[in-house]
Amino acid sequence: MSAIVNDLDLNSPPDDSDRSQGESGNAASDTRSSKWQELIDSLLGAWPTQRWAEVGVLVGCSGGADSVALARLLHTISRESVDGISRRGFIVLAHFDHGLRGDESRGDRDFVVDLAARLGVDCRLGTSDSPDDLEAGSTRADEAYLRSQRYAFLKQAAGQTGCRYIALAHSLDDNVETVLHHLMRGTGPAGLAGIAPAREAGTRPPENDFVITRPLLSVRRQLIRDGLSEIGQAWREDSSNTDTDYQRNWIRGELLPLMQTRFPEVIPAIGRAIDSQRQWRSVIDQQADQWIASHASIDPIVLQRRADHDPSVTIAALQMLWKQSGWSRTAMGQRHWQQLVESLVSTSNHRYSLPGEIDVLAEGDLVTVKVLPRDQRRSEA
Ligand SMILES: Nc1ncnc2c1ncn2[C@@H]1O[C@H](COP(=O)(O)OP(=O)(O)OP(=O)(O)O)[C@@H](O)[C@H]1O
């Protein structure tokens, strides 16, 4: 891997509040940093520069260690010439202020604005000031709601700044925590494949013009912090990360440290299992594409019944069809997918509903799946 050194004279941004971590020493120390170089090499290995040399990359930056490191790494790489390729791409920082933590949230926002100014790159800000778009039953602090707001902003900012990529700073530790969470909550093969290293930002235009990429997904969280400390770059610490009422924080702060007392290498070990599952999953996905081409038509979804449908491939295909139709899969458990497979392999005629007011009619050689019209919904009858 080609060596790149960090050439910026960036000391810690000012307003290093108590919660900002890292050294604020002389940035000259970053020029020979081994941890930092390890991070650059990992990033280039996961996301070879040829893929993004010519385009804009929007970095989702919370102000936390992972995304501050990602911003600094991409900025360094984007200014250098590696393997004879000189880049003409650019980076933009984007920060979404959920406004849930008062002064602390404002501090995070100011920190990111200041970092962008020091790097000399554009910075886009989003705020959550209108609770009007809350879905019934959800609260402003719902993780799913916060995420959907943040992603909508990131896609909009990418469009406005001409960026093709949206880079997020999930680490290996994030991936392992996510899969453990899925496992304990109940999940199928897709949930065990963890966070996708890259995916289109949506299924339809204009969202499918953007690619969400996570180039630090194989990197340990501790290495990121060590690298930042080495180059004297501060970051913000989110005080809510220690609140173990949140399931993810409990997994991070209590469960994994306990597991590590017996199995010190548990995180890389689970990481390898996730990688194999992802590879297996991509084979199944290819077969699911073929399954859809030969057994399904869309709008409405009409599926051909056969006794020999393979359950793994069929469920993967059904999940793809759900996604393409823009239907929520949140309330669809493994037993619901299984129920659909049973309808496809059986010969009996029957009808039932699935979560999301989805109507399933199995009749003759076909199974038809569609959203129930409003006037036929039980809850509104
Ligand atoms: N407020 C924010 N503004 C901009 N980007 C953010 C913000 N919060 C998080 N991100 C980006 O998303 C990445 C993942 O953050 P986090 O783990 O908190 O999110 P998550 O809720 O688990 O999201 P995901 O659905 O992507 O897993 C961060 O490393 C960063 O790149």
The ligand as a Gaussian input file, in Angstrom:
#p B3LYP/6-31G(d) Opt

LIG

0 1
 N      -25.595000      13.917000      13.519000
 C      -24.938000      13.399000      12.495000
 N      -24.655000      14.154000      11.420000
 C      -23.994000      13.629000      10.358000
 N      -23.584000      12.347000      10.290000
 C      -23.832000      11.551000      11.338000
 C      -24.522000      12.026000      12.490000
 N      -24.639000      11.010000      13.367000
 C      -24.047000       9.944000      12.793000
 N      -23.550000      10.252000      11.579000
 C      -22.838000       9.361000      10.643000
 O      -23.346000       8.035000      10.770000
 C      -22.337000       7.155000      11.258000
 C      -22.970000       6.130000      12.208000
 O      -23.459000       6.788000      13.331000
 P      -24.274000       6.018000      14.438000
 O      -23.610000       4.709000      14.706000
 O      -24.534000       6.960000      15.533000
 O      -25.569000       5.849000      13.641000
 P      -26.694000       4.731000      13.607000
 O      -27.908000       5.323000      14.167000
 O      -26.148000       3.467000      14.166000
 O      -26.871000       4.727000      12.051000
 P      -26.939000       3.579000      11.010000
 O      -28.319000       3.315000      10.649000
 O      -26.227000       4.205000       9.819000
 O      -26.251000       2.377000      11.581000
 C      -21.328000       8.075000      11.921000
 O      -20.049000       7.471000      11.980000
 C      -21.353000       9.266000      11.008000
 O      -20.612000       9.039000       9.816000

